[in-house]
Amino acid sequence: MSTILRFGTDGWRARLDGDFREENVVRVADAAAALWSQRNPGAVVYVGYDTRTGARDAAVLCARVLAARGLSVRLARACVPTPAVSWTVSRDERACGALMVTGSHHPYDYLGIKFRVSDGGAGSADFVDDVERAIDSDPTPARGVYKTVDFVSPYIDELVSRVDRRRISAAGIKVVYDPMFGSGAGYLASAMRRLGIEVHEIHGADDEGRDEMRPEPIEPWVDECEQEVAARDGYIGIVNDGDADRVAAIDERGRFVSPQKLMALILHHLVRNRGMSGNVALGLSTSTLVRRAARNLGCRYVVKPVGFKHIYREMLKGTILMGGEETGGFGYPFHFPERDGLLSALLLCELMAWENKSLVTLLEELEGACGSMSYARRDLRLANEEVEMLRTVLPGLNPARVAGRAPAAVSHMDGLRLEFEDESWLLLRPSGTETVVRVYAEAPTVEMRDALLEAGCELARTGELG
């Protein structure tokens, strides 16, 4: 009996020692090929892959299956960042979409297939649902012929042209770059060196330690980058996830910088320094600091459910300057309507050069303008029936008091979000792809934040507040 394949926001992923098998790769690629060939006969489709074991072999298989449906397939010559695939599709009028074979920010024993549509974005939930429904129970034996091309070099040229080379080169910026063994390795460092940035790359070509790392730019996985920055005077750290669509940073003192603070800084740079304007699309779990920064800059913001697909749809309206989520995925519609962790890194460097300030100073000024907030997330792994029960209960919950405080507003947009008068908040959200309940909290102090987290975790475990 064929495995039933379930998709997440961007596509499908599975363990290498589990469902990520040749027959399932063929079934997923053929489902996408069937839809694309029906809607856009003979159109161009791009196929990329990351650095993981088996990624290129799976990408070759996808390319052959797509080509068998009469599509004109272009396979990447080498491993590529996902943003390079998105950008390439968005610039080719003949292209109807792309497949990216990547494990993204998941552990290195996972692989998956992400979908991109003609504008470079992940497309609507309807498209992913259509692909999932089109999966055949048996893998097709049909194979076709594809072409191999370099579509990273033009993308890197585009990145370099997007920022002010003169300012950056004159600033003397020094960076420790950590691609976390992912597909940003070599590429961002090359772009930075072209801009006059001194770069020391770690976790690039050397695979030692890969299996122990989760390529997600959060603590504790950034510990080695923090240590490397602390050991090198005047350097900052830039970290991308496994396919380089997310970004985080380490300041000159070797301290992790929340991606949400980076979003506020980059937004400030686009508006104040570059003179750009527009609205901001934020995920529901994004920090209060970003909302405050948007208000200070005169930008309206719209809050969407968790998942970049919701931000993507907002970007299509034409009024968004920047969209972002709490995990460090930032998108810029003037570039293409998807996340780009490499462009985000270069914009951060451009900000430092433009204002001739260290990252520490920029963060201090952000806190001075927007106040100090402490943010955290806990992931509770529960039994599947417990998660489903909570999912059923949350829409009806409206607690009068949480951690001794009365909520000022309640939202059931995506889980349960409680907001308080001082703009602190608590969010409970069952994951759509894992048996996990994510509990988020933000408050002016660590103590207040942790009290909210504890209350949220109790609610997730028991369905009620003590």
N, C-alpha and C positions, 0 to 999 in steps of 0.2 A: 504494500500500500504506500502511495506517495505521501511524503511529508506535507502537512498543511503549513504554508509559510505565512507569517504575520509581519506586516510592515510597521515601521515607526514613522516619524515625521518626514525624513528625507528618503527613506527607502527601506532596505532589508539588511539585517546583519545577523550573524550567527557565529558560534564557536568553530574554530578550525577542526577540532576533534569531534564536532557534532554535525549540525545541519549544513555547514558551509562545504558542500560537496559538489563535484562537477555536475551531477544531474540537476541539482537545485539552481546552480549558477545558470545553466542553460535554460531552465524553466523561467527564471526571472528575466533574463535577457530577451528571450523569445516573446514574453508577454509585452514588454516595452516595445519590441520591434514590431509586433503585430499592430499595436495602436498607432505608432508613428508611421508605418508604411501605409496604413489605411487612410490616415489623415493627411499625410505629406509624402506621397509616393516618390521614391528616388531622392529624398532629401538627404543632406549631410548629417551624420551623427558622429560626435567625438567620443572617444573612450580614453580615460586616464586611469592611473593606478598609483598607489603609494608605495612605501618602501617595505611593506610587510612580506613575510614568506608566503609565496603562492599568489601574491597580488598580480604580478605580471601575467602569470599563466592564466589566471581567471579573466584578466582583461583581454588577452588574446582570444580566449574562448568566447567571451561576449562579442568581440569584434566580428568573429566568424559567423556567429549566430545572427547578429544584426544584418550583416551583409547578405545572408541567405534570404532575407525578406526584401531584397532589392534596394536597400539603403546604401548610400555612399559613405563608408565608414573610414574615419581617420583615427588611428591608434597613436597614442603618445610614444615618442621615441625612447623616452626614459621616464622614471617616476616623476610625478608632477604634483604641485599643490592643488587642492580643489579649486581655489579662486582662479588659478590659471585656466582651468577647464571652463569655469563659469564665464570668465572674460572672453575667451576665445569663441564660445558659442554666441555670446551677445554681440560680437562684432562680425559674425558671418551671416549674411542674409539668407544663405542657402540652408543654414542649419536649423533643424527642428528640435534638437536636444542633445543630451550627453549622458553617458554612464561613467561614474567614478567608482572604481573598486578601492575601497578604503575601510579601515577600522576606525578612522577618525580619532576620537579621544578615548576610545575603549581599550581595555588591556590588549597586549600583543598576541593573545591567543584568539582574538576575534577578527573577522573580516566582514565586509558588507558591500552593498552596491547602493550608491546614492544616485538619484535622478536629477537632471537639470533640464529645463525647458528652453525655448528659443531665446528668451531674454537673459539667460544665465541664472535665473532664479530656480528655486526648488519647485515652483509651480503650486497649484492649488491642491488642497487635500483631495479633491475630486480626481485629479490625475493619478495620484498615488493609489487611491481606491480602485480606479479603473485598471491599473496595472495588476493590482492584487487579484481582482476578479478575473482577469484574463489569463492567469497562470494555468497552464494545462497540467493535467495529472501526470503526463508522460513527457520526458524531454525529447525535443525534436532532434532527428539525426542530421538535419540540413545544415550545411556550412557554406560560407561564401568567402570572397576575397576582399581584403582591406588594404589600405595604404598606411604606412608609418610616416609620421610627420613630427616636426619640432614645433610645438605651439607654446613652449615656455619662454623662449628667447624674446618673441614679440611682446609677451606679457610683462617680462622684466623691464624691457625698454619703456613700456607704458608706465610702469610704476615709477621709474626714475624721472620720467617727464612730468609726472604729477606733482612733484615737490620742487622746492627752490634749491637747486644744486649750489648756487653761490653762497647763500646763507649757511647751508648745512656744512659745506666744505670749510668755511671760515670759522666755524664754531668749535672745531676740535673735539667733537663728540667721540667717546669711546664706549663700546658696547660688548658685553658678553652675550652671545646669542646661543640660545638653547632650543633647537628644533625638536627635542625629545625623541630623537631617532626617526623623526617623521619626514614627510616629503618637502618640508621647507629647507631641509639641509642643503647647504651650498648656495641656494638661490637667493635668500634674503641677504646673506653675508656678501655675496657678489654685488647685489644692488647697492648695499651700504658702502662698500669700498669704492664703487663708481661715484658715490656722492661725497667721498672724502672722509668717511667715518672709519675709525680704527676698530676692527672687529676681531674678537676671539671667540671661535665657535666650539661648543662642547656638545657631546651626544650627537655627533654628525655621522661621519663615515665609520667610526669604530662601534661595532655592535656589542661590545662588552657591557653587560648590565641591562641590555634591552628588555630581556624577559622579566626583570624585576620592576620595571617602570610602567606606570600607567601614563600614557602621553596626554594628560589633561593638565593645563596650566594653572593648577591650584596647589596649595600645600597638602600633603608633604612632598609631592612629586617635584616641586621646584627647589627642594632643599640644596641640591648640589649646585644649582645656579646661584642661589643666595650665597653659598660658601665661596664660590669662585669670584663673585662680585666683591665680597668683603675682603678678599685677599688681593684685589687689584685696585689700587688707588684711582679714584675718579671715574670708574666705569659704572654704567648702569646695566641691568639685565633685561633682555627681551626674550620672551618665551612664546612659542607657538605650539598648538596641539598637533596631533599626529598628521592631519592633512592641511594644517596651516590656515584654517578659517577663523581661529580664535587667537586671542593675544592676552598676555599678562606681562607684568614688568616687576623688576627688582630695583629699588632706589640705590643711591650711592653708598648707603650704609648697610646694604645687604638685607634690606627688609622687603618682604613681599608687598606689592601694591595691588589692591583689589582691582580687577578689570572694570568695575563700576566707576571707580575714581578716574581710571583712564578714559572712560567714555565722557565723563564730565569735562576733563581736560581737553580732549580732542574737540568736543563741541564748542568749548570756549575758543579754541584756536580757529576753527572754521568761521565762527561768527565775528570775533573781535579782530583777529589778525588778517584773515583772508576776505573778510567783508561779505560772507555768504549769508543767506537767510533761508528760512523754511521752518517747518514743524519737525518735531521729534517723535518717533514711534518707540515706545518702551514696552518691554515685557512686564507682566504683572509683578514678577519677583525682583524687579530692578530697584536699586537703592533710592531712598529719599533724596540723597545728595544730587542725583542726576535730575530729578524733578526740580529741585531748588535751583540748580545751575541753569536749567532751561528757563525758569521764570526770571532769573536775574539777567539773562541774555535777551529777554523779550521774545522767546520762542514758545509757541504753544506746544503742548505735548498731548499725545493720545496713548492710552494704556490698553494693551492687548493681552489676551491669554498667553500663557507660557508656550513657547515654540516659535521659531523664526518664520514659519509659514504664515503666521498671522501678521507679523511685521512686513513680510514680503507683500502681502495683499494690500496693506496700507501704503507701501511705497509706490504701488502702481497708480495711485490717485494723483501723483504728480506734485504734491505739496510737501513732501518729506525731504529734509536735508540729511538726516542721519537716523538710522534705526539701530537698536541694540538690545541685548539681553544680558542677564546677570553673569552668564558664563564666559563673557568676553568676545562674543560674536557681534561685530559691528559692521553694518552695511551702509553704503553711500550710493544713492540712486544716480548721482552724477558720474559714477564709475560703472556700476551695474547693480541690480537690486538683490544682492546677496552679501554674505559676510566675506570680508577679506582681511585676514590677520596680518598679511605682509604690508598692505597699504596702511593699515592702522599703526603698525610699528614705525613706518617712515613718517607718518603724520606726527607722531609723538616726538620723533627726533627733530622734525621741522619746527615744532612748537618750541622746543628747548633752544634751538638755534635762533629763531625769530625773536624771542624775548630775552635771549642770552641769560637763561636761568637754569639752575640745576633742577632735577626732578624733585628733590627734597623741597626746594623753595617753591616750586609750582604747587606741590601738594599742600604745603603750609598755607599758601595764598588761597587755595581752594577751600580749605577748612575755615579760614578766616572769613571767606565770603558766604559759605553755605552752612557753616556750623559743623560740629563734630558728631558723627553717628557711628555706632558699632553694629556691624552686620554679621550674621552667621547663618549657616544652614546645616541641618542634621538630616541624614537619610536613615529612616527606620525600615529595616527589612522584616516584613511580617508574612504570615501565611496568606496565600492567595484569597482565601475566603474572608480573612480579616480586612484585607485591602478593599475587596468588593463591598463588604458591609459598610465600611467607612465611606466609600464612594456614594453609596445609597443614602447614608445618613447626613452627610455634609450639607446638601442643599437646603435642609430644613433647620439647620442650627443657627441660632441667633443669641448667643450667650450674653447675659446681662453684665457679667463681670469676668475678667480674665486676669490672673495674677494680681488680684485686688484692684483692677482698674476697669472702668466702664468704657467700652468701645464707643467712639464717636461715629463710626460708619462701618457697615458690613457689606461685603461683596461676595456673591457666589458665582462670579464670572468664570472662575477656574479653581474649583476647590472652595476653600473658605478663607477669606482675607478680612481681618479685623484691623481697623485703623483707630488711632487715639489722637487726642487733641494736640499733643506735641509732635505729631507726624511719625511717631513710632508705630510699628505694625507687626502683625503676626499672620503668616500664611501657611495653611495646610493644603497639600495637593498630592493626591495619589498619582504615581507615575503612570503614564499610558503604555509603557513598554516593559516595566519591571514590577516585581512584587515589592514595591518600595513606596513609602509615604515620605514625601519631602516636607520638612518643617523649616520655615524661614522666619527670622525675626530681625528687627532693626530697632535700635533705641539710642538715646543720647549717651547712655553708659553701658558698660559691659554687664553690670549687675542687673539692670533693667532688661537688657536683651536676653540674658540667660534665664531670668524669671519667666519671660514670655516663651522662650524655647521649651522650658520644662513643662509649662502649662500646655503648650501645643503637643508635645510628645505624649503627655498623659491623655489628652483628648484623642490622639491618633490610636493609642493602645487600647483605650477603654470605651471610647465613644461618648465620654462625658468628662466634665471637669469636677475635680474633688472640692 
